[in-house]
Amino acid sequence: MPNISNLYVYPIKSCAGVALNRARLQLSGLEYDRSWMVTDTSGQ
């Protein structure tokens, strides 16, 4: 049987991940994973 040894979400795209003991799965994936993205005023 497969075993999950580490579980992370990345709330802000391309930033550090957050280690979790458990997570809630939604239709879009893990809750809070890549929910936000930081850009400058030009959208870059």
C-alpha positions as a Markdown table, in Angstrom:
| # | Residue | x | y | z |
|---|---|---|---|---|
| 1 | Met | 0.0 | 0.0 | 0.0 |
| 2 | Pro | 1.4 | 3.5 | -0.9 |
| 3 | Asn | 2.5 | 5.7 | 2.0 |
| 4 | Ile | 2.6 | 9.6 | 2.0 |
| 5 | Ser | 5.7 | 10.6 | 3.9 |
| 6 | Asn | 5.5 | 14.4 | 3.4 |
| 7 | Leu | 2.7 | 16.7 | 2.4 |
| 8 | Tyr | 3.1 | 20.4 | 1.4 |
| 9 | Val | 1.0 | 23.1 | -0.1 |
| 10 | Tyr | 2.2 | 26.2 | -1.8 |
| 11 | Pro | -0.3 | 28.9 | -1.0 |
| 12 | Ile | 1.6 | 31.6 | -3.0 |
| 13 | Lys | 2.7 | 30.4 | -6.4 |
| 14 | Ser | 6.5 | 30.0 | -6.6 |
| 15 | Cys | 7.1 | 30.8 | -2.9 |
| 16 | Ala | 8.0 | 28.4 | -0.1 |
| 17 | Gly | 5.8 | 25.5 | 0.8 |
| 18 | Val | 4.0 | 24.8 | 4.0 |
| 19 | Ala | 4.3 | 21.4 | 5.6 |
| 20 | Leu | 1.0 | 19.8 | 6.6 |
| 21 | Asn | 0.0 | 16.9 | 8.8 |
| 22 | Arg | -3.3 | 16.6 | 6.9 |
| 23 | Ala | -5.1 | 18.4 | 4.1 |
| 24 | Arg | -8.6 | 18.8 | 2.7 |
| 25 | Leu | -9.0 | 17.8 | -0.9 |
| 26 | Gln | -11.3 | 19.9 | -3.0 |
| 27 | Leu | -12.4 | 19.6 | -6.7 |
| 28 | Ser | -9.5 | 21.9 | -7.7 |
| 29 | Gly | -6.9 | 20.1 | -5.6 |
| 30 | Leu | -5.6 | 20.5 | -2.1 |
| 31 | Glu | -7.1 | 23.4 | -0.1 |
| 32 | Tyr | -5.0 | 26.5 | -0.2 |
| 33 | Asp | -2.5 | 25.1 | -2.8 |
| 34 | Arg | -1.5 | 27.9 | -5.2 |
| 35 | Ser | -4.4 | 30.1 | -4.1 |
| 36 | Trp | -2.4 | 33.4 | -4.6 |
| 37 | Met | 0.1 | 34.8 | -7.0 |
| 38 | Val | 2.3 | 37.9 | -6.6 |
| 39 | Thr | 2.7 | 40.3 | -9.5 |
| 40 | Asp | 3.9 | 43.8 | -10.2 |
| 41 | Thr | 1.8 | 46.6 | -11.6 |
| 42 | Ser | 2.3 | 45.3 | -15.1 |
| 43 | Gly | 1.1 | 41.8 | -14.2 |
| 44 | Gln | 4.5 | 40.3 | -14.4 |
